[in-house]
Amino acid sequence: MDTSNKTDIELGVRNLFNNNYLVSTNINAYYTVQSGMFMRPRQVTAAIRYTF
């Protein structure tokens, strides 16, 4: 009988610093492009995987 069960725990965080707006700027020799987007609030997820 195998008594070695495997348990995996995973923790994820999105938007860790809770930024409201993200701006991206690309500068080229011919043009400058600036884009922005609103971000979701901070999210924390947890997952547990158990194999038996």
C-alpha positions in Angstrom: 0.0 0.0 0.0 1.4 3.4 -1.0 1.0 6.0 1.7 2.8 8.8 0.0 0.0 11.3 -0.9 0.9 14.4 -3.0 -0.4 17.8 -2.1 0.4 20.9 -4.2 -0.5 24.4 -2.9 -0.4 27.3 -5.3 -0.8 31.0 -4.4 -1.2 33.7 -7.1 -1.4 37.5 -7.0 -2.4 39.8 -9.8 -1.9 43.5 -9.7 0.3 43.2 -6.6 0.8 47.0 -6.2 -2.9 47.7 -6.9 -2.3 50.1 -9.8 -5.4 51.6 -11.3 -4.1 52.6 -14.7 -1.2 51.2 -16.8 0.5 53.4 -19.4 2.8 52.0 -22.1 4.9 54.3 -24.3 6.8 53.2 -27.4 9.2 55.8 -28.9 10.6 55.3 -32.4 12.6 57.6 -34.7 9.4 58.4 -36.6 6.6 58.3 -34.1 5.6 58.0 -30.4 2.7 55.8 -29.4 1.2 55.9 -26.0 -1.5 53.6 -24.8 -3.2 53.0 -21.5 -5.7 50.7 -19.9 -7.6 50.5 -16.6 -6.6 47.5 -14.5 -8.7 45.3 -12.2 -8.2 45.6 -8.5 -5.7 43.3 -6.7 -6.7 39.6 -6.9 -5.4 36.8 -4.8 -6.1 33.2 -5.8 -5.2 29.9 -4.0 -5.4 26.4 -5.3 -4.8 23.1 -3.6 -4.3 19.9 -5.6 -4.4 16.6 -3.8 -3.6 13.2 -5.4 -4.6 10.0 -3.8 
